[in-house]
Amino acid sequence: MIKTYISHFLIAHMKNSYIIYFFVILTMIIISTLYMIEIPSPSTIITEKYSLKLK
């Protein structure tokens, strides 16, 4: 009885640790891909002149 309880606990613990490892690896992959993507900075400066006609 005790042996089966311990084995069930270890299986549940292993599944929980695999889930944690999966999310850690997934977040590392997402962070590294976001770091590798080159986002260009805006290169043109847009200036506009507004004329207000007040009554």
Backbone as CSV, one residue per row, in Angstrom:
resi,resn,N_x,N_y,N_z,CA_x,CA_y,CA_z,C_x,C_y,C_z
1,MET,0.818,-1.188,0.000,0.000,0.000,0.000,0.865,1.257,0.000
2,ILE,1.893,1.277,0.822,2.753,2.459,0.899,3.549,2.601,-0.396
3,LYS,3.978,1.481,-0.956,4.775,1.541,-2.171,3.963,2.123,-3.337
4,THR,2.709,1.752,-3.475,1.893,2.302,-4.557,1.635,3.791,-4.343
5,TYR,1.456,4.204,-3.096,1.250,5.630,-2.819,2.473,6.444,-3.212
6,ILE,3.647,5.940,-2.887,4.882,6.642,-3.225,5.063,6.684,-4.743
7,SER,4.768,5.608,-5.435,4.933,5.613,-6.882,3.951,6.577,-7.541
8,HIS,2.714,6.662,-7.027,1.767,7.626,-7.587,2.222,9.056,-7.326
9,PHE,2.795,9.281,-6.162,3.296,10.616,-5.848,4.441,10.988,-6.780
10,LEU,5.330,10.062,-7.044,6.457,10.360,-7.926,5.993,10.600,-9.357
11,ILE,5.006,9.841,-9.809,4.495,10.052,-11.162,3.849,11.435,-11.267
12,ALA,3.064,11.814,-10.275,2.431,13.136,-10.286,3.490,14.228,-10.224
13,HIS,4.533,14.010,-9.413,5.597,15.002,-9.310,6.364,15.102,-10.622
14,MET,6.623,14.006,-11.281,7.337,14.035,-12.546,6.511,14.758,-13.601
15,LYS,5.216,14.523,-13.643,4.393,15.215,-14.614,4.390,16.711,-14.339
16,ASN,4.347,17.085,-13.074,4.356,18.494,-12.723,5.683,19.132,-13.118
17,SER,6.776,18.450,-12.904,8.075,19.011,-13.262,8.225,19.103,-14.776
18,TYR,7.687,18.143,-15.518,7.738,18.233,-16.977,6.948,19.433,-17.473
19,ILE,5.827,19.726,-16.841,5.045,20.892,-17.242,5.832,22.172,-16.968
20,ILE,6.494,22.227,-15.839,7.301,23.406,-15.507,8.457,23.542,-16.483
21,TYR,9.141,22.444,-16.794,10.236,22.490,-17.762,9.738,22.934,-19.125
22,PHE,8.578,22.453,-19.524,8.025,22.826,-20.816,7.786,24.332,-20.894
23,PHE,7.181,24.918,-19.856,6.916,26.346,-19.873,8.192,27.169,-19.788
24,VAL,9.172,26.702,-19.069,10.446,27.421,-18.993,11.130,27.420,-20.348
25,ILE,11.164,26.288,-21.010,11.787,26.204,-22.330,10.997,27.021,-23.346
26,LEU,9.680,26.987,-23.249,8.844,27.762,-24.159,9.085,29.262,-23.987
27,THR,9.179,29.740,-22.759,9.440,31.163,-22.547,10.841,31.555,-23.017
28,MET,11.806,30.676,-22.841,13.152,30.966,-23.339,13.161,31.062,-24.858
29,ILE,12.429,30.180,-25.526,12.360,30.226,-26.992,11.672,31.506,-27.449
30,ILE,10.593,31.881,-26.786,9.877,33.102,-27.168,10.753,34.338,-26.953
31,ILE,11.443,34.398,-25.834,12.306,35.550,-25.561,13.454,35.618,-26.557
32,SER,14.045,34.479,-26.890,15.160,34.493,-27.837,14.701,34.869,-29.241
33,THR,13.522,34.409,-29.659,13.035,34.796,-30.990,12.679,36.276,-31.038
34,LEU,12.102,36.807,-29.964,11.820,38.237,-29.945,13.105,39.060,-29.939
35,TYR,14.142,38.541,-29.347,15.424,39.234,-29.351,16.062,39.213,-30.742
36,MET,15.867,38.130,-31.482,16.476,37.996,-32.801,15.758,38.809,-33.875
37,ILE,14.479,39.090,-33.687,13.734,39.836,-34.695,14.212,41.283,-34.700
38,GLU,14.545,41.773,-35.885,15.002,43.149,-36.002,13.815,44.039,-36.335
39,ILE,13.509,44.919,-35.438,12.426,45.866,-35.657,13.064,47.188,-36.081
40,PRO,12.767,47.629,-37.288,13.411,48.863,-37.758,12.862,50.090,-37.032
41,SER,13.748,51.001,-36.785,13.311,52.242,-36.157,12.724,53.153,-37.238
42,PRO,11.831,54.012,-36.874,11.266,54.916,-37.884,12.337,55.857,-38.416
43,SER,12.474,55.908,-39.731,13.584,56.650,-40.324,13.157,57.997,-40.889
44,THR,11.875,58.230,-41.086,11.442,59.510,-41.634,10.730,60.318,-40.551
45,ILE,11.000,61.599,-40.583,10.349,62.499,-39.644,9.259,63.235,-40.416
46,ILE,8.068,63.105,-39.959,6.933,63.728,-40.632,6.601,65.021,-39.911
47,THR,6.645,66.108,-40.657,6.258,67.397,-40.087,5.102,67.949,-40.903
48,GLU,4.110,68.426,-40.231,2.941,68.980,-40.900,2.629,70.346,-40.293
49,LYS,2.198,71.238,-41.151,1.833,72.575,-40.689,0.319,72.678,-40.689
50,TYR,-0.191,73.093,-39.584,-1.644,73.290,-39.458,-1.925,74.773,-39.342
51,SER,-2.932,75.189,-40.047,-3.385,76.572,-39.906,-4.796,76.548,-39.331
52,LEU,-4.957,77.177,-38.212,-6.235,77.214,-37.536,-6.970,78.506,-37.904
53,LYS,-8.180,78.338,-38.320,-9.015,79.490,-38.639,-10.044,79.636,-37.529
54,LEU,-9.778,80.565,-36.656,-10.670,80.778,-35.532,-11.691,81.855,-35.881
55,LYS,-12.923,81.664,-35.442,-13.989,82.634,-35.701,-14.147,83.569,-34.522
